[in-house]
Amino acid sequence: MQLLVFLAALIASAVFTSRVRDIAIARRWVFIPNSDRHVHARPMPRLGGLAIFLTLWCGALLARAAPQYFGAHGLPWSDVILKILGPATLIFVFGLIDDFRGLSAYVKFAVQMVAAGLLYYAGVGITYVSIAAGHPHLSWIAGLPLTVIWVLWITNAFNLIDGLDGLAAGAALFSTVVTFVVAIIFHNEGILFLSLVLAGAIAGFLRYNFNPASIFLGDCGSLLIGFLLSAMAIAGSQKSPTVVAVAIPMVSLGLPIMDVAVAVARRFLSCKELFAPDREHIHHMLLNRCASHRKAVLVLYGVSACFGLFSLSLLAPNGRAEATILVMVGIGILIGVQQLRYPEFSELGRAASRAMNQRRVIANNIGIYRALNDLGNCSSYMQFRQILQTCLSPVGFDGFVLEVSSKVSPGAGNYPFLQAPGYRLQSFWNHLMTPAEANWSMTFGLPARNGERLGSMTLYRKDTSFPIWVDLNVFTATTFYDVVADVIEKMRDSWSAHVRKEQPQVTGLAKARSVVA
């Protein structure tokens, strides 16, 4: 009987989908791609949700009219189906309006919250905490918000992943199969029947939605499927063991849940609107790395299947196995997101690494500030070089180059970098290194006291495989390069005074030699 229900739903859905597609094309109820985030170039009908909706209601009404033929044995399990399909109809209607006229994100959220409230009022809601001792029941003050959050999350998750041919429907099919298996194990006949009809409806629709698709789900379809799966997860987990009530729904719906979490996190890190559409969802990033549209979808099918298998593995009555599986799922998610190369998460990882090494950063900052005090008492080039090496080497710099453009008298001694206008002096801790071998550099100007440009200083790095363990604001702030410029000008003034003092002796000697000649 279960096989017959599935096949009947599959055939009905295929027939409905074919008819809906033909009517939509004939009446030009098609979606015209108008954004770079759309992967199709030609107009497409997107009323596939209508075929799934009709299939579900046909199955529900049939079960209501003749429950004895579907293994109900006189039990009112069909009431559960109607309690779910009632609010789901509200979701479908507003999704259909959105497909034709367009609705704002806030309106859709409001409708979904109302539907979640109706679901809770009908008795399909989060009413107890299965992970707490004794499974305490929750009042509506806590249970209703939790139900609304769960429904909003899953409903919109399937709407977000509906960006490639067959992706949302295929991922939903895997999650529906998990719901079906759990319903069999815990003898939940209402959810068992609904999951069979939904699986058949999705399978029949996929015949026309897999790449290359001839019809899309549309918002009426993706929101409907997401709402149904969220409601079935709640209904199927009521009075079930902890692992079923919490872990299995979360893991089996892993792909859409992960996509929502990633989208919210990266938009928050990028300071973008949370509801603004973009082309950086998981399926978009994978499409950029795969050779074809179909290959990207098949890879995500594999990911959905793995989530489903992991969730069913949690049914084993072994606490250690559950923990191991959840850890493996978490590690797999981290590796997968890293492979997609989101710049937001690369930056987050860099920030985390910097936070872990913040003590080192603070120490280097303090070292630079202390070096600035030592430079104020600097009296020779060798001392100047040693102070800079002491504070810059732990940061990650390998040397510096000074270019002095001030016009000073030629000379030597303790001031070799003031020998001539435009003189360039380089100093590297590794004496074999040259500026050409550096892979990264930072240059800043040296202001003179009169407001003119005294010259410039460039810091060099050769090994860029590790971060610079210092706040760059330490260098870009005026204090650092003001102190360096002041030291150079003090040396210049000291050398100029020395030259003026020695100039009369040099002139007298020259006259004497002239007379002798």
CORVEN-V791334 format. One record per residue. N is the residue number from 1. OMEGA is omega in radians with two decimals (* if undefined). BURIAL is # if it has 24 or more other C-alpha atoms within 12 Angstrom, else .. Layout:
# CORVEN-V791334
n->N omega->OMEGA burial->BURIAL
n->N omega->OMEGA burial->BURIAL
This chain:
# CORVEN-V791334
n->1 omega->3.11 burial->.
n->2 omega->3.11 burial->.
n->3 omega->3.13 burial->.
n->4 omega->3.11 burial->.
n->5 omega->3.14 burial->#
n->6 omega->-3.11 burial->#
n->7 omega->3.12 burial->#
n->8 omega->3.10 burial->#
n->9 omega->3.13 burial->#
n->10 omega->-3.11 burial->#
n->11 omega->3.14 burial->#
n->12 omega->-3.14 burial->#
n->13 omega->3.12 burial->#
n->14 omega->3.13 burial->#
n->15 omega->3.13 burial->#
n->16 omega->-3.11 burial->#
n->17 omega->3.14 burial->#
n->18 omega->-3.13 burial->#
n->19 omega->3.13 burial->.
n->20 omega->3.12 burial->#
n->21 omega->-3.11 burial->#
n->22 omega->-3.14 burial->.
n->23 omega->-3.14 burial->.
n->24 omega->3.13 burial->#
n->25 omega->-3.13 burial->.
n->26 omega->-3.13 burial->.
n->27 omega->3.12 burial->.
n->28 omega->2.99 burial->.
n->29 omega->-3.03 burial->#
n->30 omega->3.11 burial->#
n->31 omega->-3.13 burial->#
n->32 omega->3.13 burial->.
n->33 omega->-3.11 burial->.
n->34 omega->-3.12 burial->.
n->35 omega->3.14 burial->.
n->36 omega->3.11 burial->.
n->37 omega->3.09 burial->.
n->38 omega->-3.03 burial->#
n->39 omega->3.12 burial->#
n->40 omega->-3.08 burial->#
n->41 omega->-3.09 burial->.
n->42 omega->3.12 burial->.
n->43 omega->-3.09 burial->.
n->44 omega->3.00 burial->#
n->45 omega->3.13 burial->#
n->46 omega->3.10 burial->#
n->47 omega->-3.14 burial->#
n->48 omega->3.11 burial->#
n->49 omega->3.12 burial->#
n->50 omega->3.12 burial->#
n->51 omega->3.12 burial->#
n->52 omega->3.13 burial->#
n->53 omega->3.14 burial->#
n->54 omega->3.12 burial->#
n->55 omega->-3.13 burial->#
n->56 omega->-3.11 burial->#
n->57 omega->3.06 burial->#
n->58 omega->3.12 burial->#
n->59 omega->-3.12 burial->#
n->60 omega->-3.14 burial->#
n->61 omega->3.10 burial->.
n->62 omega->3.13 burial->#
n->63 omega->3.13 burial->#
n->64 omega->-3.10 burial->#
n->65 omega->-3.08 burial->.
n->66 omega->-3.09 burial->.
n->67 omega->-3.08 burial->#
n->68 omega->-3.13 burial->.
n->69 omega->-3.07 burial->.
n->70 omega->3.03 burial->#
n->71 omega->-3.10 burial->.
n->72 omega->3.13 burial->#
n->73 omega->3.06 burial->.
n->74 omega->-3.14 burial->.
n->75 omega->-3.10 burial->.
n->76 omega->-3.11 burial->.
n->77 omega->3.12 burial->#
n->78 omega->3.08 burial->#
n->79 omega->3.12 burial->#
n->80 omega->3.14 burial->#
n->81 omega->-3.13 burial->#
n->82 omega->3.09 burial->#
n->83 omega->3.12 burial->#
n->84 omega->-3.08 burial->#
n->85 omega->3.10 burial->#
n->86 omega->3.07 burial->#
n->87 omega->3.12 burial->#
n->88 omega->3.10 burial->#
n->89 omega->3.08 burial->#
n->90 omega->3.10 burial->#
n->91 omega->-3.11 burial->#
n->92 omega->-3.08 burial->#
n->93 omega->-3.13 burial->#
n->94 omega->3.02 burial->#
n->95 omega->3.10 burial->#
n->96 omega->3.08 burial->#
n->97 omega->3.13 burial->#
n->98 omega->3.12 burial->#
n->99 omega->-3.10 burial->#
n->100 omega->-3.00 burial->.
n->101 omega->-3.12 burial->.
n->102 omega->3.11 burial->.
n->103 omega->3.10 burial->.
n->104 omega->-3.14 burial->.
n->105 omega->-3.10 burial->.
n->106 omega->3.10 burial->.
n->107 omega->3.14 burial->.
n->108 omega->3.09 burial->#
n->109 omega->3.14 burial->#
n->110 omega->3.12 burial->.
n->111 omega->3.13 burial->#
n->112 omega->3.10 burial->#
n->113 omega->3.09 burial->#
n->114 omega->3.13 burial->#
n->115 omega->3.10 burial->#
n->116 omega->3.08 burial->#
n->117 omega->3.08 burial->#
n->118 omega->3.11 burial->#
n->119 omega->3.14 burial->#
n->120 omega->-3.13 burial->#
n->121 omega->3.14 burial->.
n->122 omega->3.11 burial->#
n->123 omega->3.10 burial->#
n->124 omega->-3.11 burial->#
n->125 omega->3.11 burial->#
n->126 omega->-3.03 burial->#
n->127 omega->3.10 burial->#
n->128 omega->-3.13 burial->#
n->129 omega->-3.03 burial->#
n->130 omega->-3.12 burial->#
n->131 omega->3.13 burial->.
n->132 omega->-3.12 burial->.
n->133 omega->3.10 burial->.
n->134 omega->-3.13 burial->.
n->135 omega->-3.07 burial->.
n->136 omega->3.11 burial->.
n->137 omega->-3.13 burial->.
n->138 omega->2.99 burial->.
n->139 omega->-3.12 burial->.
n->140 omega->-3.14 burial->.
n->141 omega->3.10 burial->.
n->142 omega->-3.06 burial->.
n->143 omega->-3.13 burial->#
n->144 omega->3.09 burial->#
n->145 omega->3.12 burial->.
n->146 omega->3.10 burial->#
n->147 omega->-3.13 burial->#
n->148 omega->-3.13 burial->#
n->149 omega->-3.14 burial->#
n->150 omega->-3.13 burial->#
n->151 omega->3.12 burial->#
n->152 omega->-3.09 burial->#
n->153 omega->-3.05 burial->#
n->154 omega->-3.13 burial->#
n->155 omega->-3.11 burial->#
n->156 omega->3.09 burial->#
n->157 omega->3.14 burial->#
n->158 omega->3.05 burial->#
n->159 omega->-3.12 burial->#
n->160 omega->-3.10 burial->#
n->161 omega->3.13 burial->#
n->162 omega->-3.11 burial->#
n->163 omega->3.10 burial->#
n->164 omega->-3.13 burial->#
n->165 omega->3.02 burial->#
n->166 omega->-3.03 burial->#
n->167 omega->-3.10 burial->#
n->168 omega->-3.13 burial->#
n->169 omega->-3.14 burial->#
n->170 omega->3.11 burial->#
n->171 omega->3.11 burial->#
n->172 omega->3.14 burial->#
n->173 omega->3.11 burial->#
n->174 omega->3.13 burial->#
n->175 omega->3.13 burial->#
n->176 omega->3.10 burial->#
n->177 omega->3.09 burial->#
n->178 omega->3.11 burial->#
n->179 omega->3.12 burial->#
n->180 omega->-3.13 burial->#
n->181 omega->3.12 burial->#
n->182 omega->3.12 burial->#
n->183 omega->3.09 burial->#
n->184 omega->-3.06 burial->.
n->185 omega->-3.05 burial->.
n->186 omega->3.00 burial->.
n->187 omega->3.09 burial->.
n->188 omega->-2.96 burial->#
n->189 omega->3.14 burial->#
n->190 omega->3.13 burial->#
n->191 omega->3.09 burial->#
n->192 omega->-3.13 burial->#
n->193 omega->-3.11 burial->#
n->194 omega->3.12 burial->#
n->195 omega->3.08 burial->#
n->196 omega->-3.14 burial->#
n->197 omega->3.14 burial->#
n->198 omega->3.11 burial->#
n->199 omega->3.10 burial->#
n->200 omega->3.13 burial->#
n->201 omega->3.13 burial->#
n->202 omega->-3.14 burial->#
n->203 omega->3.10 burial->#
n->204 omega->3.11 burial->#
n->205 omega->-3.11 burial->#
n->206 omega->3.09 burial->#
n->207 omega->-3.11 burial->#
n->208 omega->-3.07 burial->#
n->209 omega->-3.14 burial->#
n->210 omega->-3.07 burial->#
n->211 omega->-0.02 burial->#
n->212 omega->-3.03 burial->.
n->213 omega->3.03 burial->#
n->214 omega->3.08 burial->#
n->215 omega->3.11 burial->#
n->216 omega->3.05 burial->#
n->217 omega->-3.01 burial->#
n->218 omega->3.10 burial->#
n->219 omega->3.13 burial->#
n->220 omega->3.14 burial->#
n->221 omega->-3.09 burial->#
n->222 omega->3.10 burial->#
n->223 omega->3.11 burial->#
n->224 omega->-3.12 burial->#
n->225 omega->3.13 burial->#
n->226 omega->3.13 burial->#
n->227 omega->-3.14 burial->#
n->228 omega->-3.12 burial->#
n->229 omega->3.10 burial->#
n->230 omega->3.14 burial->#
n->231 omega->3.13 burial->#
n->232 omega->3.10 burial->#
n->233 omega->3.11 burial->#
n->234 omega->-3.11 burial->#
n->235 omega->-3.12 burial->#
n->236 omega->-3.08 burial->#
n->237 omega->3.14 burial->#
n->238 omega->-3.13 burial->#
n->239 omega->3.09 burial->#
n->240 omega->3.09 burial->#
n->241 omega->-3.08 burial->#
n->242 omega->-3.06 burial->#
n->243 omega->3.12 burial->#
n->244 omega->-3.05 burial->#
n->245 omega->-3.03 burial->#
n->246 omega->-2.94 burial->#
n->247 omega->-3.03 burial->#
n->248 omega->3.09 burial->#
n->249 omega->-3.12 burial->#
n->250 omega->-3.10 burial->#
n->251 omega->-3.10 burial->#
n->252 omega->3.08 burial->#
n->253 omega->-3.00 burial->#
n->254 omega->-3.07 burial->#
n->255 omega->3.12 burial->#
n->256 omega->3.10 burial->#
n->257 omega->3.14 burial->#
n->258 omega->-3.13 burial->#
n->259 omega->3.10 burial->#
n->260 omega->-3.12 burial->#
n->261 omega->3.13 burial->#
n->262 omega->-3.12 burial->#
n->263 omega->3.14 burial->#
n->264 omega->-3.11 burial->#
n->265 omega->-3.08 burial->.
n->266 omega->3.09 burial->#
n->267 omega->3.08 burial->#
n->268 omega->-3.14 burial->.
n->269 omega->-3.13 burial->.
n->270 omega->-3.12 burial->.
n->271 omega->3.10 burial->.
n->272 omega->3.07 burial->.
n->273 omega->-3.08 burial->.
n->274 omega->-3.06 burial->.
n->275 omega->-3.12 burial->.
n->276 omega->3.12 burial->.
n->277 omega->3.09 burial->.
n->278 omega->-3.12 burial->#
n->279 omega->-3.11 burial->#
n->280 omega->3.03 burial->#
n->281 omega->-3.08 burial->#
n->282 omega->-3.10 burial->#
n->283 omega->3.08 burial->#
n->284 omega->-3.13 burial->#
n->285 omega->3.12 burial->#
n->286 omega->3.11 burial->#
n->287 omega->3.11 burial->#
n->288 omega->-3.08 burial->.
n->289 omega->-3.13 burial->.
n->290 omega->-3.09 burial->.
n->291 omega->-3.07 burial->.
n->292 omega->3.09 burial->.
n->293 omega->-3.09 burial->#
n->294 omega->-3.13 burial->.
n->295 omega->3.12 burial->#
n->296 omega->3.13 burial->#
n->297 omega->-3.13 burial->#
n->298 omega->3.08 burial->#
n->299 omega->3.14 burial->#
n->300 omega->2.99 burial->#
n->301 omega->3.11 burial->#
n->302 omega->3.10 burial->.
n->303 omega->3.12 burial->#
n->304 omega->3.12 burial->#
n->305 omega->3.12 burial->#
n->306 omega->3.08 burial->#
n->307 omega->3.14 burial->#
n->308 omega->3.13 burial->#
n->309 omega->3.11 burial->#
n->310 omega->-3.13 burial->#
n->311 omega->3.11 burial->#
n->312 omega->3.09 burial->#
n->313 omega->3.13 burial->#
n->314 omega->3.11 burial->#
n->315 omega->3.13 burial->#
n->316 omega->-3.08 burial->.
n->317 omega->-3.11 burial->.
n->318 omega->-3.08 burial->.
n->319 omega->-3.14 burial->.
n->320 omega->3.12 burial->.
n->321 omega->3.12 burial->.
n->322 omega->-3.14 burial->#
n->323 omega->3.14 burial->.
n->324 omega->-3.13 burial->.
n->325 omega->-3.13 burial->#
n->326 omega->3.09 burial->#
n->327 omega->3.12 burial->.
n->328 omega->3.12 burial->.
n->329 omega->3.13 burial->#
n->330 omega->3.12 burial->.
n->331 omega->3.11 burial->.
n->332 omega->3.12 burial->.
n->333 omega->-3.14 burial->#
n->334 omega->-3.14 burial->.
n->335 omega->-3.13 burial->.
n->336 omega->3.13 burial->#
n->337 omega->3.12 burial->#
n->338 omega->3.14 burial->.
n->339 omega->3.12 burial->.
n->340 omega->3.00 burial->#
n->341 omega->3.01 burial->#
n->342 omega->3.13 burial->#
n->343 omega->-3.14 burial->.
n->344 omega->-3.10 burial->#
n->345 omega->3.01 burial->#
n->346 omega->3.11 burial->.
n->347 omega->3.10 burial->.
n->348 omega->3.08 burial->.
n->349 omega->3.10 burial->.
n->350 omega->3.13 burial->.
n->351 omega->3.11 burial->.
n->352 omega->3.10 burial->.
n->353 omega->3.13 burial->.
n->354 omega->3.12 burial->.
n->355 omega->3.12 burial->.
n->356 omega->-3.14 burial->.
n->357 omega->-3.08 burial->.
n->358 omega->3.12 burial->.
n->359 omega->3.10 burial->.
n->360 omega->3.12 burial->.
n->361 omega->3.14 burial->#
n->362 omega->3.13 burial->.
n->363 omega->3.13 burial->.
n->364 omega->3.07 burial->#
n->365 omega->3.13 burial->#
n->366 omega->3.11 burial->.
n->367 omega->3.13 burial->#
n->368 omega->3.12 burial->#
n->369 omega->3.08 burial->#
n->370 omega->3.11 burial->.
n->371 omega->3.11 burial->#
n->372 omega->3.08 burial->#
n->373 omega->3.13 burial->.
n->374 omega->3.14 burial->.
n->375 omega->3.12 burial->#
n->376 omega->3.14 burial->#
n->377 omega->-3.09 burial->.
n->378 omega->-3.10 burial->#
n->379 omega->-3.14 burial->#
n->380 omega->3.13 burial->#
n->381 omega->-3.13 burial->#
n->382 omega->3.09 burial->.
n->383 omega->3.10 burial->.
n->384 omega->-3.14 burial->#
n->385 omega->-3.10 burial->#
n->386 omega->3.13 burial->.
n->387 omega->-3.14 burial->#
n->388 omega->3.11 burial->#
n->389 omega->-3.11 burial->#
n->390 omega->-3.09 burial->#
n->391 omega->-3.07 burial->#
n->392 omega->-3.11 burial->#
n->393 omega->3.10 burial->#
n->394 omega->-3.14 burial->#
n->395 omega->-3.11 burial->#
n->396 omega->3.12 burial->#
n->397 omega->-3.10 burial->#
n->398 omega->3.13 burial->#
n->399 omega->-3.14 burial->#
n->400 omega->3.08 burial->#
n->401 omega->3.07 burial->#
n->402 omega->3.03 burial->#
n->403 omega->-3.08 burial->#
n->404 omega->-3.11 burial->#
n->405 omega->-3.14 burial->#
n->406 omega->3.11 burial->#
n->407 omega->-3.14 burial->.
n->408 omega->-3.13 burial->#
n->409 omega->3.10 burial->#
n->410 omega->3.12 burial->.
n->411 omega->3.12 burial->#
n->412 omega->3.12 burial->.
n->413 omega->-3.09 burial->.
n->414 omega->-3.04 burial->.
n->415 omega->-3.07 burial->#
n->416 omega->-3.12 burial->#
n->417 omega->3.08 burial->#
n->418 omega->-3.03 burial->#
n->419 omega->-3.09 burial->#
n->420 omega->3.10 burial->.
n->421 omega->3.11 burial->.
n->422 omega->-3.09 burial->.
n->423 omega->-3.13 burial->#
n->424 omega->3.14 burial->.
n->425 omega->3.10 burial->#
n->426 omega->-3.13 burial->#
n->427 omega->3.14 burial->#
n->428 omega->-3.13 burial->#
n->429 omega->3.00 burial->#
n->430 omega->-2.97 burial->.
n->431 omega->3.14 burial->.
n->432 omega->-3.09 burial->.
n->433 omega->3.08 burial->.
n->434 omega->3.12 burial->.
n->435 omega->-3.13 burial->#
n->436 omega->-3.12 burial->.
n->437 omega->-3.13 burial->.
n->438 omega->3.12 burial->#
n->439 omega->-3.13 burial->.
n->440 omega->3.14 burial->#
n->441 omega->3.10 burial->#
n->442 omega->-3.08 burial->.
n->443 omega->3.03 burial->.
n->444 omega->-3.11 burial->#
n->445 omega->3.10 burial->#
n->446 omega->-3.10 burial->#
n->447 omega->3.07 burial->#
n->448 omega->-3.11 burial->#
n->449 omega->-3.11 burial->.
n->450 omega->3.11 burial->.
n->451 omega->3.11 burial->.
n->452 omega->-3.13 burial->.
n->453 omega->3.13 burial->.
n->454 omega->-3.12 burial->#
n->455 omega->-3.13 burial->#
n->456 omega->3.09 burial->#
n->457 omega->-3.13 burial->#
n->458 omega->3.07 burial->#
n->459 omega->-3.03 burial->#
n->460 omega->3.01 burial->#
n->461 omega->3.07 burial->#
n->462 omega->-3.12 burial->#
n->463 omega->-3.14 burial->.
n->464 omega->-3.12 burial->.
n->465 omega->3.09 burial->.
n->466 omega->-3.08 burial->.
n->467 omega->2.99 burial->#
n->468 omega->-3.05 burial->#
n->469 omega->3.09 burial->#
n->470 omega->3.02 burial->#
n->471 omega->-3.12 burial->#
n->472 omega->3.07 burial->.
n->473 omega->3.09 burial->.
n->474 omega->-3.13 burial->#
n->475 omega->-3.08 burial->#
n->476 omega->3.05 burial->.
n->477 omega->-3.04 burial->.
n->478 omega->-3.04 burial->.
n->479 omega->-3.03 burial->.
n->480 omega->-3.07 burial->#
n->481 omega->3.01 burial->#
n->482 omega->-3.14 burial->#
n->483 omega->3.13 burial->#
n->484 omega->3.13 burial->#
n->485 omega->-3.13 burial->#
n->486 omega->3.11 burial->#
n->487 omega->-3.13 burial->#
n->488 omega->-3.13 burial->#
n->489 omega->3.07 burial->#
n->490 omega->3.10 burial->#
n->491 omega->3.12 burial->#
n->492 omega->-3.14 burial->#
n->493 omega->3.14 burial->.
n->494 omega->3.13 burial->.
n->495 omega->3.12 burial->#
n->496 omega->3.10 burial->.
n->497 omega->3.12 burial->.
n->498 omega->3.13 burial->.
n->499 omega->-3.14 burial->.
n->500 omega->-3.14 burial->.
n->501 omega->-3.10 burial->.
n->502 omega->-3.02 burial->.
n->503 omega->3.13 burial->.
n->504 omega->3.14 burial->.
n->505 omega->3.13 burial->.
n->506 omega->-3.12 burial->.
n->507 omega->3.13 burial->.
n->508 omega->3.14 burial->.
n->509 omega->3.14 burial->.
n->510 omega->3.12 burial->.
n->511 omega->3.14 burial->.
n->512 omega->3.13 burial->.
n->513 omega->-3.14 burial->.
n->514 omega->3.13 burial->.
n->515 omega->3.12 burial->.
n->516 omega->-3.14 burial->.
n->517 omega->* burial->.
